Amino acid sequence: MTAIDRRSAIALTVAAAAAARPAQATSVAVGASALRGTGDLGIAVERGRGSVRIFETTRRTALARVEGLGDLSHASAVFSRDARHAYVFGRDGGLSKVDLLAARLVARRIQAGNSIGGAISQDGSLVAVANYEPGGVRVFDSESLEPVADVPTGAKVVGLVDAPDQRFVFSTWESGTITIADFTDRSKPKVTRIEDAGKQPYDAMITADGRWYVAGLFGEDGLALLDLWHPERGARRILSGYGRGEQTLPVYKMPHLEGWGQAGDVILAPAVGRHEILVVSMRDWTEVARIPVHGQPIFAVARPDGRQVWVNFALPHNDTVQVIDVEARAVVKEIKPGKGVLHLEFTPRGEQVWLSVRDEDRIEAYETRSFARIASLPAEKPSGIFLTARAGRMGF
């Protein structure tokens, strides 16, 4: 064997040995953690201490806490397009941007006196905040949190959602209008107001396809329905007799419409003041059935495949969660997680549901096939639970 042949043989032997060894993973530190994605992350709002608890759903572990977010007694959150950042809306008018990977507060802006929620635009470039005081919607650049626009209303804003074509849609409590703000040109937003939408809208939701905006009405029976494909047709009343006006039961807490469970061509909606879930056909927006439940429902949240809807309740029944089988239109399981179950959130493919148990200082996860509890993590007075899967969903 020549010297060249020997060198070639040695090289082949080294190469073969290297190929036989498992590839060595490399990691880059991000804060105190190894490099990771954001797809399985979530936050739980810790309303008592003005913080959010970051956790992950794959191994079901708590990762970090971010503090200094102000008054979170009625807080919600949306996520950036890449799911790295959470935008948290506080009751003190604070808009906070949180880096989920670095577990730190990036920026915070007190933009009003009292805010109750927000939305992120279709392209992820704008964050809008709904305000009680002084009213109106303020819009900010999602990267810098610099102001972009102010849409005054002179009234409390509720039911703010993002909609297709770079639009935000919201309702106003005192004036009973629905407003569409088109930010196709962010320097010159186009504002369209739908008058006489209904008396005292208190919350709203948008269907998963982005076409239908539904506002709950506190001051009259029924709800307001707006077709966002044809807003020029105005809002029309649906589900007469469902709303607040003819309730005989005391209303302990108004249900959240953004938690309506859309399953196929029906929506399962909490009935105001009643111990019932309404089944509503999306074909003609009529009630087709009612399902008796444990108490006054707050959230009715559909599993992503539409087979189940999980329901929590107002006081004095807020220690209970019931599971409805959509096909059977009946309760098939009752769970008692503990006092103060406030919010529910499914993982993207629906194998887990996470919920907050405020009065017992923990968040929990359940397996949706067996209903077994699979995780319990400490959290201080948790309320809203938000998973990064919302980054790819409309109206969330």
Secondary structure, DSSP 8 states (H G I E B T S, - for coil): --HHHHHHHHHHHHHHHHHHS--------BTTB----STTEEEEEETTTTEEEEEETTTTEEEEEE------TT-EEEE-TTS-EEEEE-TTSEEEEEETTTTEEEEEEE-SSEEEEEEE-TTS-EEEEEEEES-SEEEEETTT--EEEEE--SS-EEEEEEETTTEEEEEETTT--EEEEE-SSTTS-EEEEE----S-EEEEEE-TTS-EEEEEESSSSSEEEEETT-GGG--EEESTTSSSTT--S--SS---GGG-EEETTEEEEE-TTSSEEEEEETTTTEEEEEEE-SS-EEEEEE-TTSSEEEEEE-TTSTT-EEEEETTTTEEEEEE---S-EEEEEE-TTSSEEEEEEGGGTEEEEEETTT--EEEEEE-SSEEEEEEGGGGGSTT-
